[in-house]
Amino acid sequence: MRDRSELLGYGEHVDIKIGIINSPREIAFESKQTAEEIEKAVSEALTSQTHLALQDEKGRKYVVAAAALAYVEFGSEEARRIGFVA
């Protein structure tokens, strides 16, 4: 069941930007994963030297080789409102 805040248009999202070595563009998306989950996934990828796998809010997965990571930037979670604010 969806929680009340989600039904009212509030949702927890984390903005993520992934920089790739030797690439002028970054990968940017929003995720429903928590900041702690993202930090843990990045740390595990760098420690194991395999890959970083994250999922966006629509269910698409992003997989990047750990050796290709230049940086991973993620913003703090914030509640978003839908509609007009007076």
N, C-alpha and C positions, 0 to 999 in steps of 0.2 A: 504494500500500500504506500502511496506517495505521502510524504509528510506535508503538513499544513503550509509551511513556508514555500514549498515547491508549487503547491496548488494556487497560492496567492501571487505567484510570479517572482518569488524570491528563490534564489538558488545559489549554492556555493560553487564557484568556479575559480580556477587558477589559470592565469595567463602564463603560457610557456613559450620561450624562444630558444631554439637550439642553433648554435653556430657550428658550421662544418668547416674543417680545415680546407684551404684552397678553394673555397666557394664564396662568391661575393654576396650570396643571398642566405637568409636564415629561414628556418622552419618555424612558423608561429601558429599557435592554436590555443584553444581553451580546453581545459580538462576538468572532469568532475573528481579526479583523484585529489587527495589532500596534499598539502605541501610536504608533509612528512613522508607520504608514500613516494612522491617524486624524488625527494632527497635520498631516500633509501635506494630507489631504483638506480639513480645516477651513481651513488657510491658503490653499489654492487657491480655495476657495469665497469667502472674504472678499476676496481679491485680485481675482478676476474678477467679483465681485458677481452670481453666477448662483445656484447652489444647492449644498447639501451633500448628498451621497448616501452612506449607510453601510448595511451589511448586518449582520443579527444572525446568531447561531450556527445558526439554523434556515433561513437563506437568505432571510428577508424583508428587503426594502429599505425604508429610510426616507429620504425626500427632503424637504428643508426649504429654502425660499428663504433665501439669505444675508441678505437685508434683514430677515428675521424672527428671526434668531438673537440671543438675549439672552446665552447662554453655552453652552459645550460643556465638560462635565466628564467626564474619563475616568480611571479608576483604573489603577494599574500592573498588569501581567500577573502572575498568580499561578497556581500549580499547584493543582488541586482534587483532593481525594481522595473516592472513593466508598466508603462503608461505615463501619464503626465504628472509632474510634481508641481504643486503650487507654491 
